Amino acid sequence: MQHIHLFNMTLFEIGFYFLYWSAFGWIVEVIVRTLETGEFEDRGFLNAPICPIYGFGVVIVYLTLSRLKSIIALYVLSVVICSAIELFVGLLLEKMFHAKWWDYSNEKFNYKGYICLKISLLWGVACLLVVKTVQPAIIKLVGYIPYTAGNVILIIAAIVIIIDTICSVCEVLNFNNKLKQIEKISEILNNSSLKIGGNISGEVQEIIQKYEKILEQAKKTRFIKAFPGLKSIKYNNALKLIKEKLNKK
């Protein structure tokens, strides 16, 4: 990997930059959310303590903009690139899983709730700090990593991330299926024809038990806390119900 170059960096270096900034992004997300809620909340799409969107973002910005000498150009282009990445990932996840994973709709100057001016401007500031101050230090640290051991670490990390991604996708699909069942059962329970003489029929009791079981299972899905702004495109009523039960708890 140390002999494969992309722009002015080797694949070996890019791999470790990606891992570092993905982990750093996860730490920042967890700290911010913990301060907001007062309790620890895992963040990110994956089970592992990383947020790949940060890793991809920093690597892309550094690969394309690190040689710019103009601070203004670096800032403006960083805002554009980071906003484009955030929008692309948001729309991709929505297309794949029929859900909005974060929502800036309450912010001024937002686009489809996935990007907004305030956050985009903050991305620009963060990129300036990363490119001009932090990343040079990270480059030096990665330079001390032995190639053989480093390659082993990168290969293991890649395998773990691939497996984690597959598991997370399956988890989302399973969660969507539970939301679908909850909404379907809700419609059945709202059908007054199932009630007999003001008493709940045995059929309804069985349906209610199944309904409560699915709700309990759905409440344990980590994505609800990992993405507080999560909205289901198809089954948002069921998702709202789950969130209400969690808040009551």
Wavefront OBJ file of the C-alpha trace (Angstrom):
o trace
v 0.000 0.000 0.000
v 2.925 2.297 0.627
v 3.838 2.164 -3.079
v 0.360 3.062 -4.394
v -0.031 6.816 -4.777
v -3.112 8.985 -5.110
v -2.327 12.637 -5.748
v 0.497 13.397 -3.310
v -0.213 10.624 -0.769
v 0.163 6.866 -0.614
v -2.771 4.522 -0.072
v -1.111 3.546 3.215
v -1.246 7.144 4.437
v -4.785 7.708 3.176
v -5.975 4.602 5.035
v -4.679 5.835 8.374
v -5.909 9.391 7.802
v -9.346 7.964 7.089
v -9.324 5.830 10.251
v -8.098 8.677 12.427
v -10.624 11.251 11.255
v -13.486 8.744 11.239
v -12.743 7.933 14.884
v -12.233 11.604 15.727
v -15.588 12.471 14.145
v -17.311 9.772 16.201
v -15.739 11.139 19.402
v -16.880 14.693 18.594
v -20.418 13.504 17.792
v -20.622 11.515 21.038
v -19.299 14.398 23.171
v -21.714 16.914 21.631
v -24.704 14.600 22.004
v -23.733 13.621 25.553
v -23.557 17.290 26.544
v -26.992 17.845 24.992
v -28.748 14.905 26.635
v -26.711 14.377 29.794
v -26.105 10.697 29.010
v -23.815 8.705 26.735
v -25.244 8.028 23.300
v -23.492 6.053 20.597
v -23.397 7.814 17.231
v -22.959 6.885 13.622
v -24.315 4.356 11.160
v -21.815 1.635 12.054
v -21.442 -0.323 15.286
v -17.728 0.463 15.411
v -16.702 3.781 17.036
v -16.195 5.577 13.739
v -18.158 7.974 11.515
v -16.803 7.342 7.993
v -18.325 10.541 6.597
v -15.711 12.503 8.575
v -12.909 10.300 7.308
v -14.001 10.647 3.693
v -14.546 14.364 4.110
v -11.116 15.163 5.525
v -9.287 12.904 3.057
v -11.091 14.426 0.066
v -10.537 17.992 1.288
v -6.874 17.389 2.027
v -6.218 15.549 -1.236
v -7.772 18.300 -3.332
v -7.110 21.499 -1.389
v -3.991 21.086 0.765
v -1.750 22.811 -1.778
v -3.874 25.947 -1.952
v -2.074 28.961 -0.535
v -5.127 31.223 -0.382
v -6.976 30.894 2.941
v -10.119 32.332 1.365
v -10.064 29.813 -1.486
v -9.418 26.971 0.956
v -12.325 28.070 3.136
v -14.834 28.555 0.305
v -13.955 25.310 -1.470
v -14.036 23.415 1.843
v -17.558 24.677 2.442
v -18.591 23.549 -1.040
v -16.957 20.108 -0.824
v -18.199 19.305 2.693
v -21.735 20.453 1.867
v -21.705 18.337 -1.289
v -20.550 15.261 0.646
v -23.154 15.764 3.377
v -25.923 16.234 0.810
v -24.817 13.252 -1.276
v -24.620 10.904 1.722
v -27.980 12.105 3.054
v -29.743 11.608 -0.274
v -28.036 8.233 -0.797
v -29.173 6.942 2.599
v -32.680 8.255 1.945
v -32.799 6.484 -1.405
v -31.453 3.224 0.004
v -33.412 3.039 3.266
v -36.387 5.395 2.750
v -35.412 7.541 5.719
v -33.922 10.935 6.541
v -31.081 10.393 8.976
v -30.609 14.025 10.016
v -32.721 17.098 9.441
v -31.787 20.783 9.333
v -35.273 21.842 8.255
v -35.581 24.116 11.293
v -32.414 25.981 10.319
v -32.454 28.975 7.987
v -31.147 28.605 4.450
v -31.330 24.820 4.371
v -31.695 22.540 1.370
v -33.980 19.533 1.790
v -32.988 19.468 5.455
v -29.662 17.819 4.658
v -27.450 20.882 4.495
v -27.798 24.398 5.859
v -25.734 27.557 5.705
v -24.762 27.594 9.395
v -23.405 24.043 9.440
v -21.712 24.472 6.059
v -19.886 27.577 7.276
v -18.753 25.662 10.360
v -17.436 22.886 8.102
v -15.288 25.512 6.399
v -13.795 26.662 9.706
v -13.155 23.061 10.769
v -11.382 22.305 7.493
v -9.110 25.334 7.890
v -8.040 24.086 11.313
v -7.572 20.546 10.049
v -5.580 21.377 6.913
v -3.377 24.080 8.433
v -2.784 22.798 11.965
v -3.927 19.274 12.854
v -3.316 17.269 9.682
v 0.426 18.107 9.474
v 0.848 16.600 12.945
v -1.132 13.499 11.919
v 1.097 13.117 8.855
v 4.174 13.013 11.095
v 2.585 10.425 13.404
v 1.595 8.161 10.508
v 5.170 8.422 9.237
v 6.343 6.537 12.354
v 4.055 3.532 11.710
v 5.997 0.478 10.439
v 4.770 -0.542 6.986
v 4.319 -4.241 7.739
v 2.377 -3.698 10.955
v 0.490 -0.807 9.368
v -0.621 -2.890 6.402
v -1.901 -5.595 8.738
v -3.838 -3.000 10.744
v -5.366 -1.503 7.595
v -6.395 -4.900 6.216
v -8.022 -5.902 9.513
v -9.743 -2.515 9.768
v -11.071 -2.845 6.202
v -12.485 -6.316 6.923
v -14.115 -5.125 10.161
v -15.661 -2.083 8.442
v -17.026 -4.198 5.573
v -18.589 -6.727 7.958
v -19.921 -3.901 10.154
v -21.461 -2.191 7.123
v -23.233 -5.386 6.051
v -24.544 -5.961 9.593
v -25.703 -2.336 9.889
v -27.533 -2.479 6.557
v -29.305 -5.658 7.672
v -30.183 -3.960 10.962
v -31.749 -1.012 9.128
v -33.748 -3.304 6.839
v -34.979 -5.263 9.856
v -35.928 -2.020 11.626
v -37.876 -0.831 8.577
v -39.720 -4.140 8.534
v -40.703 -3.637 12.180
v -41.957 -0.126 11.404
v -44.050 -1.572 8.583
v -45.548 -4.191 10.918
v -46.306 -1.572 13.586
v -48.197 0.631 11.128
v -50.071 -2.350 9.696
v -51.140 -3.549 13.148
v -52.123 0.010 14.138
v -54.525 0.094 11.204
v -56.018 -3.233 12.287
v -56.459 -2.052 15.872
v -58.189 1.095 14.661
v -60.747 -1.058 12.883
v -63.736 -0.960 15.237
v -65.230 -4.068 13.616
v -62.780 -6.155 15.659
v -64.440 -5.051 18.902
v -67.358 -7.102 20.043
v -69.959 -5.571 22.331
v -67.517 -3.090 23.812
v -65.203 -5.925 24.857
v -61.907 -6.705 23.230
v -62.102 -9.936 21.258
v -59.551 -12.721 21.625
v -58.279 -11.935 18.148
v -57.580 -8.329 19.119
v -55.827 -9.401 22.328
v -53.503 -11.589 20.297
v -52.796 -8.735 17.897
v -52.106 -6.339 20.795
v -49.604 -8.770 22.313
v -47.789 -9.042 18.986
v -47.914 -5.258 18.631
v -46.340 -4.663 22.059
v -43.645 -7.256 21.372
v -42.631 -5.601 18.093
v -42.637 -2.183 19.771
v -40.285 -3.415 22.496
v -37.943 -4.888 19.905
v -37.998 -1.713 17.811
v -37.252 0.490 20.837
v -33.917 -1.289 21.250
v -32.729 -0.311 17.770
v -29.619 1.827 18.233
v -30.321 4.024 15.193
v -33.082 5.878 17.044
v -30.611 7.371 19.518
v -27.678 7.471 17.126
v -29.695 9.701 14.787
v -32.107 11.865 16.854
v -33.393 13.527 13.675
v -34.208 10.205 12.023
v -37.443 10.303 10.012
v -38.950 7.426 8.089
v -40.302 8.376 4.669
v -42.818 5.513 4.580
v -43.516 4.707 8.226
v -42.909 7.881 10.192
v -46.055 7.466 12.339
v -44.673 4.202 13.691
v -41.284 5.820 14.306
v -42.913 8.713 16.176
v -44.766 6.230 18.369
v -41.525 4.450 19.263
v -39.801 7.752 20.084
v -42.743 8.794 22.285
v -42.515 5.550 24.257
v -38.767 6.018 24.668
v -39.246 9.594 25.921
v -41.875 8.464 28.433
v -39.459 5.839 29.702
l 1 2 3 4 5 6 7 8 9 10 11 12 13 14 15 16 17 18 19 20 21 22 23 24 25 26 27 28 29 30 31 32 33 34 35 36 37 38 39 40 41 42 43 44 45 46 47 48 49 50 51 52 53 54 55 56 57 58 59 60 61 62 63 64 65 66 67 68 69 70 71 72 73 74 75 76 77 78 79 80 81 82 83 84 85 86 87 88 89 90 91 92 93 94 95 96 97 98 99 100 101 102 103 104 105 106 107 108 109 110 111 112 113 114 115 116 117 118 119 120 121 122 123 124 125 126 127 128 129 130 131 132 133 134 135 136 137 138 139 140 141 142 143 144 145 146 147 148 149 150 151 152 153 154 155 156 157 158 159 160 161 162 163 164 165 166 167 168 169 170 171 172 173 174 175 176 177 178 179 180 181 182 183 184 185 186 187 188 189 190 191 192 193 194 195 196 197 198 199 200 201 202 203 204 205 206 207 208 209 210 211 212 213 214 215 216 217 218 219 220 221 222 223 224 225 226 227 228 229 230 231 232 233 234 235 236 237 238 239 240 241 242 243 244 245 246 247 248 249
